[in-house]
Amino acid sequence: MKASHPYKVGQVLCSATSAAQSMVAASWCRSGLKYGLDAADNRNPELVSGSELTQRRQRQGLMLNVARPLLDQLFHTVAATGCAVMLSDNDGVILEARSEAGDREMFERVGLTPGGKWSEDLEGTNGIGTCLAESRPVTIHRSEHFATRNIGISCMDAPVRDAMGRLVGALDISNCRDDHTAPMAALVQKIVQDAAKRIESGVFRRFFEGHRIIDANLPGGDAAMLAVDRDDLVIGATHAARHRFSLTDECLTGRRSASDILGHWSADSFLDSERAVLRRALAQADGNATQAAKALAIGRATLYRRMEKAGLSRS
């Protein structure tokens, strides 16, 4: 396998049409032709210094604060299969890692450890780097890696975005065991994507803490959420919400209301959700509109306006 791998890579690089055949082939072409990497290079993995790792963690403090307990939960789910869980920044540097003590030496040997540098322009096709390059979930299973030194690894990744919808990292589950099959990788990939959505949602809620959050997600969707101010004007949207509702940064400067954005997409479900929120707030305030408005962090006039839209009478 290792002996023939550089030959396979060379065939792809010599083909004028190979890059259009698959995501992996396109990444191989970037690795060899754009970045000038050698698939047979057997160099040791590169790590950033301890001080640089600390600085990178500080820059991604919000994401890490939200992600750390989720990484622990995720690792608990997959640890028995020999998988490690990692979270990188948008440069492909691993910020956090979880692995079993018995497997840790194996992961550290290949550089899958805090401080490991896994950008595509450095390591070639790999889960973290290619996920960041493609800005979408990827699975790089064993011999799909560009570098021969990495073909013993199976990597399942999903992108992580911040509250502004910007790509800030990659969530990775990797396995170095020989018995980790492609069907197993496909199953783990779905787990990774779900966990990445939970991190994004947590980051969004934390960033807009104190504002009302509207979950505009569809069944099986990608965590489409909006943040609105006390006047029901939209001031934030997740990456999925931006994509679904065609929102730009300019749209999120308090110029458009939530009902305006959501109305023509899912008016019924939005009104049902809005009605439930208002009724719950009023019930908890024993019908006192002033207290209900305060609990929702809106003005009383805005509360009445939203009640009218939701079909609720003041009585």
C-alpha positions, -999 to 999 in steps of 0.1 A, spaced: 0 0 0 27 25 10 49 17 -19 21 22 -44 6 53 -28 30 79 -43 24 63 -77 -13 67 -74 -9 103 -64 14 109 -93 -12 95 -117 -38 119 -104 -14 149 -106 -5 140 -143 -42 139 -153 -56 171 -167 -91 162 -156 -86 144 -123 -93 174 -101 -129 175 -113 -135 138 -105 -138 140 -67 -130 162 -37 -101 140 -27 -86 142 -62 -90 180 -62 -72 181 -28 -44 159 -40 -39 183 -69 -38 213 -46 -13 194 -24 10 185 -52 6 212 -78 -3 243 -57 16 236 -25 45 216 -41 43 188 -15 59 154 -20 36 124 -11 66 103 -2 81 128 22 85 110 55 93 140 77 82 143 113 50 161 122 53 198 131 40 214 163 37 250 173 54 261 205 37 260 239 34 298 240 19 300 206 -6 273 215 -16 293 245 -21 324 224 -42 306 198 -64 291 226 -69 326 240 -80 339 206 -106 312 204 -116 314 241 -154 316 234 -154 286 211 -133 265 235 -154 274 266 -184 261 248 -167 232 231 -148 216 260 -177 199 277 -191 188 244 -156 174 234 -157 154 266 -192 140 258 -182 132 223 -150 114 233 -170 93 258 -192 82 229 -164 71 206 -134 63 229 -141 25 230 -136 24 192 -100 38 195 -110 72 182 -95 105 194 -114 138 193 -98 171 183 -107 207 177 -85 229 156 -85 266 148 -89 280 113 -52 275 106 -54 238 112 -36 239 145 -50 215 171 -62 234 202 -78 205 222 -75 167 220 -91 138 238 -77 102 235 -74 71 255 -41 67 274 -34 35 256 -38 51 222 -23 85 230 13 76 220 1 65 186 -17 98 180 12 119 193 36 101 170 17 113 139 11 148 153 -26 144 163 -20 162 196 -24 198 209 -2 221 189 -1 198 158 -2 217 125 -26 201 100 -33 228 74 -36 214 39 -7 234 25 15 217 51 2 181 54 -16 178 21 -49 161 20 -61 154 55 -93 156 76 -87 189 93 -69 208 66 -92 197 38 -123 204 59 -110 239 63 -101 243 27 -135 230 15 -155 246 43 -176 215 45 -177 181 62 -151 157 49 -140 122 55 -104 113 46 -101 76 50 -66 61 52 -51 60 16 -71 91 7 -45 111 25 -20 128 3 11 120 23 22 83 26 31 89 63 -6 96 70 -23 68 52 -28 48 84 -52 74 97 -89 77 92 -102 113 98 -138 125 100 -143 163 102 -169 191 102 -163 228 101 -171 250 131 -182 286 127 -185 315 150 -215 337 159 -209 358 127 -209 327 105 -171 328 99 -151 296 97 -130 293 129 -120 257 132 -126 220 124 -140 193 147 -121 161 141 -125 125 151 -95 104 140 -87 67 142 -53 50 137 -64 14 141 -63 -10 112 -98 -23 118 -114 11 113 -134 6 81 -150 30 56 -186 22 68 -175 30 104 -160 63 92 -194 71 75 -212 65 108 -187 86 128 -190 114 102 -226 120 111 -217 121 148 -191 147 141 -215 169 121 -241 168 148 -215 178 175 -202 207 153 -237 220 150 -241 219 188 -208 238 192 -220 265 167 -254 268 185 -237 271 219 -213 298 206 -241 317 191 -263 316 222 -233 326 244 -223 355 221 -259 369 220 -266 361 257 -293 384 269 -310 386 235 -339 365 223 -329 336 202 -352 322 175 -346 287 164 -356 287 128 -342 252 122 -359 226 100 -360 189 109 -325 176 101 -313 211 94 -281 229 101 -288 250 133 -304 280 117 -308 306 145 -316 343 147 -308 367 175 -332 397 179 -332 428 200 -359 441 223 -377 456 193 -378 423 174 -351 435 149 -326 408 138 -291 415 150 -274 381 144 -278 349 124 -259 316 123 -242 305 91 -271 282 82 -297 310 88 -276 334 67 -276 309 39 -313 299 41 -327 334 44 -301 351 21 -288 374 49 -258 396 46 -240 416 73 -259 446 62 -292 428 69 -281 422 105 -277 458 116 -312 460 131 -329 470 99 -352 440 95 -376 423 118 -377 386 125 -413 384 112 -402 401 79 -373 376 75 -392 345 86 -427 353 74 -425 342 38 -405 311 47 -425 295 75 -452 319 88 -473 292 105 -444 276 125 -430 310 133 -463 323 147 -468 291 167 -433 295 182 -439 331 189 -473 325 205 -458 298 227 -430 322 239 -455 350 247 -480 328 264 -453 313 286 -439 347 296 -474 360 304 -483 329 324 -451 332 345 -459 369 351 -495 361 361 -507 381 331 -488 412 341 -477 427 307 -450 448 322 -433 419 340 -437 397 309 -420 423 287 -392 427 312 -386 389 312 -384 389 274 -361 420 275 -385 440 253 -406 470 258 -443 467 267 -453 483 234 -433 457 215 -449 430 236 -484 442 226 -473 444 190 -460 408 190 -491 396 208 -513 411 181 -492 395 154 -495 361 172 -533 365 176 -532 370 214 -556 395 230 -545 418 258 -570 402 280 
